[in-house]
């Protein structure tokens, strides 16, 4: 007996959300389409499902190496602008 098990679209969406690879639900949908899942929009429809997947993405996302440093650097630049106070006219 061959083992050709493939998770459903919904099961795979949760796997991807927990994997740390996907930052958003849109990332999950794109990955599922790349993997050959059909009717992804229809199968991942609904506020509760989207909210649950989004929460998992936020909890588990790991930025690729180098990306996190760029984001932190941009945040520091924004903080520095605020510390200078208003610009005189």
PyMOL commands that place a pseudoatom at each C-alpha (Angstrom):
pseudoatom trace, name=CA, resn=UNK, resi=1, chain=A, elem=C, hetatm=0, pos=[0.000, 0.000, 0.000]
pseudoatom trace, name=CA, resn=UNK, resi=2, chain=A, elem=C, hetatm=0, pos=[1.459, 3.371, -1.005]
pseudoatom trace, name=CA, resn=UNK, resi=3, chain=A, elem=C, hetatm=0, pos=[1.473, 6.306, 1.370]
pseudoatom trace, name=CA, resn=UNK, resi=4, chain=A, elem=C, hetatm=0, pos=[0.182, 9.164, -0.818]
pseudoatom trace, name=CA, resn=UNK, resi=5, chain=A, elem=C, hetatm=0, pos=[-1.385, 11.106, 2.014]
pseudoatom trace, name=CA, resn=UNK, resi=6, chain=A, elem=C, hetatm=0, pos=[-1.797, 14.805, 1.312]
pseudoatom trace, name=CA, resn=UNK, resi=7, chain=A, elem=C, hetatm=0, pos=[-3.308, 17.128, 3.904]
pseudoatom trace, name=CA, resn=UNK, resi=8, chain=A, elem=C, hetatm=0, pos=[-6.435, 19.022, 2.980]
pseudoatom trace, name=CA, resn=UNK, resi=9, chain=A, elem=C, hetatm=0, pos=[-6.146, 22.699, 2.094]
pseudoatom trace, name=CA, resn=UNK, resi=10, chain=A, elem=C, hetatm=0, pos=[-7.361, 23.667, 5.563]
pseudoatom trace, name=CA, resn=UNK, resi=11, chain=A, elem=C, hetatm=0, pos=[-4.961, 21.298, 7.339]
pseudoatom trace, name=CA, resn=UNK, resi=12, chain=A, elem=C, hetatm=0, pos=[-2.050, 22.554, 5.253]
pseudoatom trace, name=CA, resn=UNK, resi=13, chain=A, elem=C, hetatm=0, pos=[-3.037, 26.190, 5.945]
pseudoatom trace, name=CA, resn=UNK, resi=14, chain=A, elem=C, hetatm=0, pos=[-2.736, 25.554, 9.686]
pseudoatom trace, name=CA, resn=UNK, resi=15, chain=A, elem=C, hetatm=0, pos=[0.590, 23.754, 9.175]
pseudoatom trace, name=CA, resn=UNK, resi=16, chain=A, elem=C, hetatm=0, pos=[1.932, 26.741, 7.249]
pseudoatom trace, name=CA, resn=UNK, resi=17, chain=A, elem=C, hetatm=0, pos=[0.649, 29.224, 9.848]
pseudoatom trace, name=CA, resn=UNK, resi=18, chain=A, elem=C, hetatm=0, pos=[2.471, 27.336, 12.596]
pseudoatom trace, name=CA, resn=UNK, resi=19, chain=A, elem=C, hetatm=0, pos=[5.620, 26.757, 10.536]
pseudoatom trace, name=CA, resn=UNK, resi=20, chain=A, elem=C, hetatm=0, pos=[6.942, 30.299, 10.860]
pseudoatom trace, name=CA, resn=UNK, resi=21, chain=A, elem=C, hetatm=0, pos=[7.280, 30.618, 7.077]
pseudoatom trace, name=CA, resn=UNK, resi=22, chain=A, elem=C, hetatm=0, pos=[4.196, 32.783, 6.472]
pseudoatom trace, name=CA, resn=UNK, resi=23, chain=A, elem=C, hetatm=0, pos=[3.813, 36.323, 7.774]
pseudoatom trace, name=CA, resn=UNK, resi=24, chain=A, elem=C, hetatm=0, pos=[0.211, 36.803, 6.570]
pseudoatom trace, name=CA, resn=UNK, resi=25, chain=A, elem=C, hetatm=0, pos=[-2.844, 34.818, 5.514]
pseudoatom trace, name=CA, resn=UNK, resi=26, chain=A, elem=C, hetatm=0, pos=[-2.089, 36.047, 1.992]
pseudoatom trace, name=CA, resn=UNK, resi=27, chain=A, elem=C, hetatm=0, pos=[1.306, 34.343, 2.244]
pseudoatom trace, name=CA, resn=UNK, resi=28, chain=A, elem=C, hetatm=0, pos=[-0.457, 31.114, 3.245]
pseudoatom trace, name=CA, resn=UNK, resi=29, chain=A, elem=C, hetatm=0, pos=[-2.842, 31.335, 0.283]
pseudoatom trace, name=CA, resn=UNK, resi=30, chain=A, elem=C, hetatm=0, pos=[0.015, 31.973, -2.150]
pseudoatom trace, name=CA, resn=UNK, resi=31, chain=A, elem=C, hetatm=0, pos=[1.990, 29.024, -0.805]
pseudoatom trace, name=CA, resn=UNK, resi=32, chain=A, elem=C, hetatm=0, pos=[-1.052, 26.743, -1.045]
pseudoatom trace, name=CA, resn=UNK, resi=33, chain=A, elem=C, hetatm=0, pos=[-1.595, 27.737, -4.677]
pseudoatom trace, name=CA, resn=UNK, resi=34, chain=A, elem=C, hetatm=0, pos=[2.085, 27.088, -5.423]
pseudoatom trace, name=CA, resn=UNK, resi=35, chain=A, elem=C, hetatm=0, pos=[1.688, 23.631, -3.884]
pseudoatom trace, name=CA, resn=UNK, resi=36, chain=A, elem=C, hetatm=0, pos=[-1.211, 22.883, -6.235]
pseudoatom trace, name=CA, resn=UNK, resi=37, chain=A, elem=C, hetatm=0, pos=[-4.172, 23.228, -3.883]
pseudoatom trace, name=CA, resn=UNK, resi=38, chain=A, elem=C, hetatm=0, pos=[-7.341, 24.225, -5.728]
pseudoatom trace, name=CA, resn=UNK, resi=39, chain=A, elem=C, hetatm=0, pos=[-10.059, 26.726, -4.803]
pseudoatom trace, name=CA, resn=UNK, resi=40, chain=A, elem=C, hetatm=0, pos=[-7.927, 28.143, -1.980]
pseudoatom trace, name=CA, resn=UNK, resi=41, chain=A, elem=C, hetatm=0, pos=[-10.036, 31.308, -1.651]
pseudoatom trace, name=CA, resn=UNK, resi=42, chain=A, elem=C, hetatm=0, pos=[-13.208, 29.233, -1.231]
pseudoatom trace, name=CA, resn=UNK, resi=43, chain=A, elem=C, hetatm=0, pos=[-11.696, 26.841, 1.295]
pseudoatom trace, name=CA, resn=UNK, resi=44, chain=A, elem=C, hetatm=0, pos=[-10.118, 29.556, 3.469]
pseudoatom trace, name=CA, resn=UNK, resi=45, chain=A, elem=C, hetatm=0, pos=[-13.116, 31.880, 3.567]
pseudoatom trace, name=CA, resn=UNK, resi=46, chain=A, elem=C, hetatm=0, pos=[-14.564, 33.374, 6.724]
pseudoatom trace, name=CA, resn=UNK, resi=47, chain=A, elem=C, hetatm=0, pos=[-13.715, 35.841, 9.440]
pseudoatom trace, name=CA, resn=UNK, resi=48, chain=A, elem=C, hetatm=0, pos=[-13.124, 33.315, 12.209]
pseudoatom trace, name=CA, resn=UNK, resi=49, chain=A, elem=C, hetatm=0, pos=[-10.819, 31.162, 10.116]
pseudoatom trace, name=CA, resn=UNK, resi=50, chain=A, elem=C, hetatm=0, pos=[-8.883, 34.139, 8.788]
pseudoatom trace, name=CA, resn=UNK, resi=51, chain=A, elem=C, hetatm=0, pos=[-8.521, 35.540, 12.303]
pseudoatom trace, name=CA, resn=UNK, resi=52, chain=A, elem=C, hetatm=0, pos=[-7.261, 32.216, 13.673]
pseudoatom trace, name=CA, resn=UNK, resi=53, chain=A, elem=C, hetatm=0, pos=[-4.710, 31.831, 10.872]
pseudoatom trace, name=CA, resn=UNK, resi=54, chain=A, elem=C, hetatm=0, pos=[-3.580, 35.448, 11.251]
pseudoatom trace, name=CA, resn=UNK, resi=55, chain=A, elem=C, hetatm=0, pos=[-3.044, 34.941, 14.988]
pseudoatom trace, name=CA, resn=UNK, resi=56, chain=A, elem=C, hetatm=0, pos=[-0.939, 31.841, 14.356]
pseudoatom trace, name=CA, resn=UNK, resi=57, chain=A, elem=C, hetatm=0, pos=[1.130, 33.676, 11.741]
pseudoatom trace, name=CA, resn=UNK, resi=58, chain=A, elem=C, hetatm=0, pos=[1.849, 36.503, 14.171]
pseudoatom trace, name=CA, resn=UNK, resi=59, chain=A, elem=C, hetatm=0, pos=[2.797, 34.081, 16.951]
pseudoatom trace, name=CA, resn=UNK, resi=60, chain=A, elem=C, hetatm=0, pos=[5.061, 31.866, 14.846]
pseudoatom trace, name=CA, resn=UNK, resi=61, chain=A, elem=C, hetatm=0, pos=[6.499, 33.997, 12.023]
pseudoatom trace, name=CA, resn=UNK, resi=62, chain=A, elem=C, hetatm=0, pos=[10.283, 34.028, 11.816]
pseudoatom trace, name=CA, resn=UNK, resi=63, chain=A, elem=C, hetatm=0, pos=[11.728, 36.640, 9.460]
pseudoatom trace, name=CA, resn=UNK, resi=64, chain=A, elem=C, hetatm=0, pos=[14.368, 35.411, 7.031]
pseudoatom trace, name=CA, resn=UNK, resi=65, chain=A, elem=C, hetatm=0, pos=[17.912, 36.215, 8.079]
pseudoatom trace, name=CA, resn=UNK, resi=66, chain=A, elem=C, hetatm=0, pos=[18.776, 39.845, 7.336]
pseudoatom trace, name=CA, resn=UNK, resi=67, chain=A, elem=C, hetatm=0, pos=[15.176, 41.033, 6.981]
pseudoatom trace, name=CA, resn=UNK, resi=68, chain=A, elem=C, hetatm=0, pos=[14.631, 41.526, 10.702]
pseudoatom trace, name=CA, resn=UNK, resi=69, chain=A, elem=C, hetatm=0, pos=[17.675, 43.797, 10.947]
pseudoatom trace, name=CA, resn=UNK, resi=70, chain=A, elem=C, hetatm=0, pos=[16.350, 46.042, 8.153]
pseudoatom trace, name=CA, resn=UNK, resi=71, chain=A, elem=C, hetatm=0, pos=[12.972, 46.337, 9.875]
pseudoatom trace, name=CA, resn=UNK, resi=72, chain=A, elem=C, hetatm=0, pos=[14.607, 47.164, 13.221]
pseudoatom trace, name=CA, resn=UNK, resi=73, chain=A, elem=C, hetatm=0, pos=[16.835, 49.745, 11.548]
pseudoatom trace, name=CA, resn=UNK, resi=74, chain=A, elem=C, hetatm=0, pos=[13.833, 51.458, 9.945]
pseudoatom trace, name=CA, resn=UNK, resi=75, chain=A, elem=C, hetatm=0, pos=[12.046, 51.508, 13.300]
pseudoatom trace, name=CA, resn=UNK, resi=76, chain=A, elem=C, hetatm=0, pos=[15.068, 53.100, 14.980]
pseudoatom trace, name=CA, resn=UNK, resi=77, chain=A, elem=C, hetatm=0, pos=[15.200, 55.758, 12.254]
pseudoatom trace, name=CA, resn=UNK, resi=78, chain=A, elem=C, hetatm=0, pos=[11.558, 56.604, 12.881]
pseudoatom trace, name=CA, resn=UNK, resi=79, chain=A, elem=C, hetatm=0, pos=[12.152, 56.828, 16.628]
pseudoatom trace, name=CA, resn=UNK, resi=80, chain=A, elem=C, hetatm=0, pos=[15.085, 59.185, 16.065]
pseudoatom trace, name=CA, resn=UNK, resi=81, chain=A, elem=C, hetatm=0, pos=[12.894, 61.549, 14.034]
pseudoatom trace, name=CA, resn=UNK, resi=82, chain=A, elem=C, hetatm=0, pos=[10.346, 61.714, 16.853]
pseudoatom trace, name=CA, resn=UNK, resi=83, chain=A, elem=C, hetatm=0, pos=[13.011, 62.498, 19.466]
pseudoatom trace, name=CA, resn=UNK, resi=84, chain=A, elem=C, hetatm=0, pos=[14.165, 65.604, 17.610]
pseudoatom trace, name=CA, resn=UNK, resi=85, chain=A, elem=C, hetatm=0, pos=[10.825, 67.285, 18.216]
pseudoatom trace, name=CA, resn=UNK, resi=86, chain=A, elem=C, hetatm=0, pos=[9.071, 69.621, 15.816]
pseudoatom trace, name=CA, resn=UNK, resi=87, chain=A, elem=C, hetatm=0, pos=[11.026, 71.166, 12.975]
pseudoatom trace, name=CA, resn=UNK, resi=88, chain=A, elem=C, hetatm=0, pos=[11.128, 74.975, 13.232]
pseudoatom trace, name=CA, resn=UNK, resi=89, chain=A, elem=C, hetatm=0, pos=[9.320, 76.802, 10.432]
for i in range(1, 89): cmd.bond("trace and resi %d" % i, "trace and resi %d" % (i + 1))
show_as sticks, trace
zoom trace
